[in-house]
Amino acid sequence: MPVKKKTTVNLDALITREDFEASDETMNTASKISTLSVNDLKEGSGLFLASVRKPDFQRETADWGIDKVVRFITSFVNGEFIPAVILWRSQAGLIFVIDGSHRLSSLIAWVNDDYGDGQFSLDVFDGDVPEEQRIIAKKARERINSQIGPYLDYYKALTAKHPDPEIIVKARNLASRALQIQWIDGDVKTAERSFFNINQQAAPIDPTELKLLQKRKTPNCIAARSIVKAGKGHKYWHNFSKENQEAIESISETIHDLLFEPGIVRPIKTLDLPICDKSNNFLTLVYDYIRFINVGDSEKNDEDGTKTIECLKKAERIARLFSSTSPGSYGLHPILYCYSNRGNFRPSSFYGAIEFVKTITDKPPKLKLFIKNRKAFETFIFENDAIIKKMIDTIRRGLQSAKHISEYYFTVLELLDQGMSNVDVINALVKNDKYKKVVTNIPNSDLEITSPVFSSSSKSEVFIREAVKNAPKCSICGGILHNRSITVDHILRKREGGLGIADNGQLAHPYCNTGVKN
């Protein structure tokens, strides 16, 4: 199945994040409001918006699609029942949203015309809002303005000499309409416990995401969140020194670029693909990658950022070795190691490739085996892509499949090293008890297709087949070259008098250029 792109509206910047425990010791005994009006949500119009926060460990407020945001705002404008928002006030007087962040953020978005690309969002993302977020924000605004109307139209209707009859009635009703509030009483621990209890009941939190919330101050969690936002957005590392903050942001942006750029347009018409495709499990994918790279890493909180930086540097090193122009990079092509022949990103294949990279880096004989047989190996795994799919489906998914995929790669390499043809390798795998089940009775995906119209995946497969066949190859090992991991090698070495002219140049993987030939 193709990986679905995330098409939800990012409302995360509309309520500022804050550490639950960032409060003074003075008990706050002020009375609490019981309702909120839309005017309370307008920037610069009241004290509520300046005081409201959400816990810094809360999930990103980006789970609602455009339809759901439109339905909610419509329900509020029409006076339909809206569940109460649950709040807690800290001793410092800050108001934290315990439940209802999406509801409250949707109204703030409408009132302030910010669906992920407005001033709130620009401030949080330092003016650099991701392009996909801008596109979705634009679509959301167009839908809401068309079906509901901008909040500003309602506001102006109250003082206009000749207002729109339909809008003025709704505007007058809106002026007296309020969002109900419930309050949590107690200390910080009570509030945090309430947050997890309420949110687990409403929509069970994914185990990985729950760990990200509960272990939010550990190096792996901080690193994962920083990579997802390319070092931008809310700074979960804001308590560290300026030097460490800048290091985290810089390395995170680099890793994000190495793994996720350029973006993918479907159907696929280029082999210039990122190592990973962004999906609805984007944060989980990055966290699993970080955790996989930093096996055995301490789960203690990072007090000054040094452990997070160490964690990020390890992740950057592996990403560079995977595919980059850095000296020593193996330049693995994502289409062979991370995607199906139909262009669908497979997280399990990605994890398997990372395990493979770690192994050839740590074990020189394995690396030598790979380089020697790389051309034949990459031809085999591309032509027999269905084996990986069946392995993932029948053995294990996710991180658990990494070791199995890597071991399969080395088994194939060892068979090819014996001089076997592709057919001989398949026959040998059939006789191997470990691979017999995944090699036999491979299903034909074309049998599932009944429509005469080419699907996006089918179009991608046609292009990928032709493009891989004609892709540039490394002049040293014969493996496929990735656009983001190509170097120009001197045929006659510089130290032997070779000149920097086109006739003395050849394309090569960075590692082959620096580690094999030299």
C-alpha positions in Angstrom: 0.0 0.0 0.0 1.3 3.5 -0.8 2.3 5.7 2.2 -0.3 8.5 2.6 1.0 12.0 2.7 0.1 14.0 5.7 -2.7 16.5 4.6 -3.7 17.9 8.0 -3.8 21.6 8.9 -0.9 22.6 11.1 -2.3 24.7 14.0 0.6 24.1 16.3 1.9 27.6 16.5 -1.4 29.2 17.6 -1.0 28.3 21.2 2.5 28.9 22.7 4.2 25.9 24.3 5.5 26.2 27.8 7.1 23.9 30.4 4.5 22.9 33.0 7.0 23.4 35.7 8.1 26.9 34.6 6.2 28.7 37.4 6.9 30.5 40.6 6.0 29.3 44.1 3.3 31.8 44.8 -0.1 30.2 45.0 -2.6 31.7 42.5 -6.0 32.2 44.1 -7.6 34.4 41.5 -11.1 33.4 40.3 -11.5 31.5 37.1 -13.6 32.4 34.0 -16.2 29.8 32.9 -16.5 30.8 29.2 -14.5 32.2 26.3 -15.8 34.5 23.6 -14.3 34.8 20.1 -13.1 38.2 20.9 -10.9 36.7 23.7 -9.1 34.8 20.9 -8.2 37.9 18.8 -4.5 38.8 18.9 -4.1 42.0 20.9 -7.7 42.1 22.0 -7.5 40.5 25.4 -5.4 38.9 28.2 -6.5 35.3 27.6 -4.5 34.7 24.4 -1.4 36.3 26.0 -1.7 33.9 28.9 -2.8 30.6 27.4 -0.2 27.8 26.9 -0.1 24.2 26.1 2.3 21.7 27.7 5.6 21.5 25.8 5.2 17.7 25.7 1.8 17.8 24.1 1.4 16.3 20.6 1.6 18.6 17.7 -1.7 20.3 17.1 -1.8 19.0 13.5 -4.2 16.0 13.5 -7.3 17.7 11.9 -7.8 17.7 8.2 -9.4 20.7 6.4 -12.9 19.1 6.5 -12.8 18.7 10.3 -11.6 22.2 10.9 -14.4 23.5 8.6 -17.0 21.4 10.3 -15.9 22.6 13.8 -15.9 26.3 13.0 -19.3 25.9 11.2 -20.7 24.2 14.3 -19.5 27.0 16.6 -20.8 29.8 14.3 -24.2 28.0 14.1 -24.5 27.6 17.8 -24.3 23.8 17.9 -23.0 21.9 20.9 -19.3 22.1 21.4 -17.5 20.1 24.2 -15.9 22.2 26.9 -12.2 23.0 26.8 -10.4 21.8 29.9 -7.8 24.1 31.4 -5.4 24.3 34.3 -3.8 27.4 35.8 -0.3 27.3 37.1 1.0 29.0 40.2 2.5 31.7 37.9 -0.9 32.4 36.4 -0.3 30.7 33.0 -3.3 28.9 31.6 -2.6 25.5 30.2 -4.8 23.6 27.8 -5.3 20.0 29.1 -7.9 19.0 26.6 -9.3 20.8 23.5 -6.2 22.1 21.9 -7.5 21.4 18.4 -10.9 23.0 19.1 -9.4 26.1 20.6 -6.7 26.4 17.9 -9.2 26.1 15.1 -11.1 29.1 16.5 -7.9 31.0 17.0 -7.0 30.2 13.4 -10.3 31.5 12.1 -10.3 34.7 14.2 -6.6 35.5 13.3 -6.6 34.1 9.7 -3.7 31.7 10.5 -4.0 28.2 9.2 -0.3 27.4 9.4 1.0 30.3 7.4 0.0 33.4 9.2 1.8 35.6 11.7 1.7 33.2 14.6 3.2 30.4 12.4 5.7 32.7 10.8 7.0 33.8 14.2 7.4 30.2 15.5 9.0 29.0 12.2 11.3 32.0 12.0 9.6 33.0 8.8 10.4 29.7 7.1 7.2 27.8 7.0 7.5 24.4 5.1 6.1 24.6 1.6 3.7 21.7 2.1 2.3 23.4 5.2 1.8 26.6 3.2 -0.1 24.7 0.5 -2.5 23.1 3.0 -3.0 26.4 4.8 -4.0 28.1 1.6 -6.5 25.4 0.8 -7.9 25.6 4.3 -8.3 29.4 4.0 -10.0 29.1 0.7 -12.5 26.5 1.9 -13.3 28.4 5.1 -13.7 31.8 3.4 -15.9 30.2 0.8 -18.2 28.2 3.1 -18.1 30.2 6.4 -16.6 33.5 5.5 -13.6 35.3 7.1 -14.0 36.3 10.8 -13.2 39.9 9.8 -16.4 40.0 7.7 -18.4 39.1 10.8 -16.6 41.7 12.8 -17.1 44.4 10.3 -20.8 43.6 9.8 -21.5 44.7 13.3 -20.6 48.3 12.5 -21.3 48.4 8.7 -24.1 50.7 7.5 -25.4 48.2 5.0 -24.2 44.7 6.2 -24.9 41.5 4.5 -28.3 40.3 5.9 -27.1 36.7 6.4 -23.8 37.6 8.0 -25.2 40.3 10.4 -27.5 37.8 12.0 -24.7 35.3 12.5 -22.4 38.1 13.7 -24.8 39.2 16.4 -25.3 35.7 17.6 -21.6 35.1 17.5 -21.1 38.1 19.8 -23.0 36.4 22.6 -21.8 32.9 21.9 -19.1 31.4 24.1 -16.9 28.3 24.4 -17.4 26.5 27.7 -14.5 26.0 30.1 -13.8 23.4 32.7 -10.9 23.7 35.2 -8.5 21.1 36.7 -7.6 21.9 40.3 -4.3 20.8 41.7 -0.5 21.0 41.4 1.8 20.3 38.4 1.7 16.5 38.9 -2.1 16.5 39.1 -2.3 18.5 35.8 0.2 16.2 34.0 -1.6 13.1 35.2 -4.9 14.6 34.1 -3.5 15.4 30.7 -2.3 11.8 30.0 -5.5 10.2 31.4 -7.9 12.4 29.4 -5.9 12.2 26.1 -5.5 8.5 26.4 -9.2 8.0 26.8 -10.2 10.4 23.9 -7.8 9.0 21.3 -5.2 6.4 22.4 -1.7 7.7 22.0 0.6 5.6 19.8 3.2 3.8 22.0 6.1 5.6 20.3 4.4 9.0 20.7 3.6 8.2 24.3 7.3 7.6 25.0 8.2 10.8 23.2 5.9 12.7 25.6 6.9 10.9 28.8 10.7 10.9 27.9 10.6 14.4 26.3 13.7 15.7 28.0 16.0 12.8 26.9 18.5 13.2 24.1 16.7 10.9 21.6 13.4 12.7 22.0 14.8 16.1 21.8 16.9 15.1 18.7 13.8 13.5 17.0 11.6 16.6 17.5 14.4 19.0 16.3 15.0 16.9 13.1 11.3 16.8 12.2 11.1 20.6 12.2 14.6 21.0 10.7 15.7 22.9 13.8 12.8 25.3 13.6 9.4 25.6 15.3 9.1 25.3 19.1 12.5 24.9 20.8 12.3 22.0 23.1 16.0 22.7 23.7 15.4 26.4 24.8 16.9 25.8 28.3 20.4 24.9 26.9 23.2 27.4 26.3 23.0 29.6 23.1 25.9 27.7 21.7 24.3 24.3 22.2 21.0 25.5 20.9 22.6 26.7 17.7 24.5 23.4 17.3 21.2 21.4 17.7 19.4 23.6 15.2 22.2 23.5 12.6 22.8 19.7 12.8 19.0 19.0 12.8 18.5 21.1 9.7 21.4 19.2 8.0 19.9 15.8 8.9 16.4 16.9 7.8 17.9 17.9 4.4 19.9 14.7 4.0 16.9 12.5 4.8 13.8 14.3 3.4 14.9 16.6 0.5 13.9 17.0 -2.2 10.2 16.5 -1.7 8.3 13.9 -3.8 5.8 14.7 -6.5 3.6 11.8 -7.7 3.5 10.1 -10.1 7.3 9.8 -9.9 9.1 11.2 -12.9 12.6 11.6 -11.5 15.0 9.4 -9.6 16.1 12.4 -7.6 14.3 11.1 -4.5 14.9 11.7 -0.8 16.1 8.9 1.4 12.8 9.1 3.3 9.3 10.2 2.3 7.3 12.2 4.8 4.2 10.5 6.0 1.6 10.5 8.7 4.1 8.7 10.9 6.8 11.3 10.2 7.8 11.8 13.9 7.7 8.1 14.7 10.0 7.4 11.7 12.5 10.0 12.8 12.4 8.9 16.4 12.9 5.2 15.5 15.8 6.2 13.3 17.4 8.2 16.1 16.8 5.4 18.6 18.2 2.8 16.1 21.4 4.8 15.7 21.8 5.4 19.4 21.2 1.9 20.7 21.8 1.8 24.5 21.8 5.5 24.8 21.0 6.8 28.3 17.3 7.6 28.9 18.3 10.2 31.5 17.3 13.8 30.9 19.7 15.9 29.0 20.5 18.9 31.3 22.7 21.0 29.0 22.3 19.7 25.4 25.6 17.9 25.1 24.1 14.4 24.9 21.5 15.6 22.4 24.3 17.0 20.2 26.2 13.7 20.5 23.1 11.9 19.4 22.5 14.2 16.4 26.1 13.9 15.3 25.8 10.1 15.2 22.6 10.4 13.2 24.2 12.9 10.8 27.2 10.6 10.2 25.0 7.6 9.2 22.8 9.8 7.0 25.9 11.2 5.2 27.3 7.6 4.8 24.0 6.5 3.3 23.9 9.1 0.6 25.7 12.5 0.3 28.7 14.0 -1.3 30.7 13.7 1.9 34.0 11.8 1.4 33.4 8.1 2.2 29.6 8.2 1.5 28.4 4.9 -0.1 25.8 6.8 -2.1 23.1 4.2 -1.8 20.2 5.0 -4.1 16.9 5.4 -2.2 14.9 3.8 -5.1 16.8 0.6 -4.5 17.1 0.6 -0.8 14.1 2.5 0.6 11.3 2.4 -2.0 9.3 -0.3 -3.8 9.4 -0.5 -7.6 6.2 1.4 -7.6 7.8 4.3 -5.8 6.2 3.7 -2.4 8.4 4.5 0.6 8.9 1.5 2.9 10.1 2.4 6.4 11.1 -1.2 7.0 13.4 -1.1 3.9 14.9 2.1 5.2 15.6 0.6 8.6 17.1 -2.5 6.9 19.4 -0.2 4.8 20.5 1.7 7.9 21.5 -1.6 9.5 23.3 -2.5 6.3 25.2 0.8 6.4 26.1 0.3 10.0 27.4 -3.2 9.3 29.6 -2.4 6.3 31.0 0.6 8.2 31.9 -1.4 11.2 33.1 -4.6 9.4 35.6 -3.9 6.6 35.4 -7.4 5.1 31.6 -6.9 4.6 32.3 -3.5 2.9 34.8 -5.1 0.6 32.3 -7.8 -0.3 29.7 -5.2 -1.1 31.9 -3.0 -3.3 33.2 -6.0 -5.2 29.7 -7.3 -6.0 27.7 -4.0 -5.9 26.7 -3.9 -9.6 25.3 -7.4 -9.6 23.8 -7.0 -6.1 21.8 -3.8 -7.0 20.5 -5.4 -10.2 19.3 -8.4 -8.2 17.5 -6.5 -5.4 15.8 -4.3 -8.0 14.6 -7.1 -10.2 13.5 -9.1 -7.1 11.9 -6.3 -5.2 8.9 -8.5 -4.4 11.1 -10.6 -2.1 11.6 -7.7 0.3 7.9 -6.9 0.3 7.0 -10.4 1.2 9.8 -10.5 3.8 8.3 -7.4 5.4 4.8 -8.8 5.3 5.6 -12.3 6.6 8.4 -11.7 9.0 8.3 -8.4 10.7 7.6 -4.7 10.1 9.4 -1.6 11.3 12.6 -1.7 13.3 12.2 -5.4 13.9 12.7 -6.1 10.2 16.0 -4.2 10.0 18.3 -7.1 10.9 16.4 -9.6 8.7 16.7 -7.4 5.6 20.4 -6.6 6.2 21.2 -10.3 6.7 19.3 -11.1 3.5 21.4 -8.5 1.6 24.6 -10.2 2.9 23.3 -13.6 2.0 22.7 -12.5 -1.6 26.1 -10.8 -1.7 27.9 -14.0 -0.6 26.0 -16.0 -3.3 26.9 -13.5 -6.0 30.5 -13.6 -4.8 30.5 -17.2 -5.7 29.9 -16.3 -9.3 26.2 -17.3 -9.3 23.7 -15.8 -11.7 20.5 -14.2 -10.5 18.6 -17.5 -11.3 21.2 -19.5 -9.3 20.8 -17.1 -6.4 17.1 -17.6 -6.4 17.5 -21.3 -6.4 20.0 -21.2 -3.6 17.6 -19.0 -1.5 14.8 -21.5 -2.1 16.9 -24.3 -0.6 17.7 -22.1 2.4 15.2 -22.8 5.2 15.5 -19.2 6.3 14.3 -17.7 3.0 12.3 -20.5 1.4 8.9 -19.1 2.4 9.6 -15.6 1.3 11.2 -16.5 -2.1 8.5 -19.0 -3.3 5.0 -18.1 -4.4 5.8 -14.4 -4.9 2.4 -12.7 -5.7 2.1 -10.7 -8.9 0.9 -7.2 -7.9 -0.5 -6.7 -11.4 -3.1 -9.4 -10.7 -4.8 -7.0 -8.2 -5.3 -4.3 -10.9 -8.7 -4.4 -12.7 -9.0 -0.9 -14.0 -7.9 0.0 -17.6 -6.6 3.3 -16.4 -3.0 3.7 -15.2 -2.9 4.5 -11.4 -0.3 6.9 -10.1 1.7 3.9 -8.7 1.6 2.2 -12.1 2.8 5.3 -13.9 5.6 5.6 -11.3 6.6 2.0 -11.9 6.8 2.4 -15.6 9.1 5.4 -15.2 11.2 3.8 -12.4 11.8 0.7 -14.5 13.1 2.7 -17.5 15.0 5.3 -15.4 16.9 2.7 -13.3 17.9 0.8 -16.5 19.3 4.0 -17.9 20.6 5.6 -14.7 24.3 6.7 -14.6 26.6 4.1 -13.0 29.7 4.5 -10.9 32.7 4.0 -13.1 34.6 2.2 -10.3 32.0 -0.3 -8.8 29.2 -0.2 -11.4 26.5 0.6 -8.9 23.7 3.1 -9.6 24.5 6.8 -8.8 22.1 9.0 -6.9 22.0 12.7 -7.9 22.8 13.8 -4.4 25.8 11.5 -4.1 28.0 11.9 -7.2 31.6 12.9 -7.4 33.9 13.4 -10.4 37.0 11.2 -10.2 40.3 11.6 -12.0 40.8 8.7 -14.3 44.6 9.4 -14.2 45.3 10.5 -10.6 46.4 14.1 -9.9 49.5 12.8 -8.2 50.3 10.9 -11.4 49.9 14.1 -13.5 46.2 13.8 -14.3 44.6 17.0 -15.4 41.2 18.4 -14.5 39.8 18.1 -18.0 36.6 16.4 -19.0 38.4 13.6 -20.9 40.1 12.7 -17.6 37.0 12.6 -15.5 34.5 9.9 -14.6 31.5 9.7 -12.3 31.9 7.8 -9.0 30.4 7.3 -5.6 32.2 9.3 -3.0 33.5 6.2 -1.2 34.6 4.6 -4.5 36.5 7.8 -5.4 38.3 8.1 -2.1 38.2 4.7 -0.4 38.6 2.2 -3.3 40.7 3.8 -5.9 43.0 5.7 -3.5 
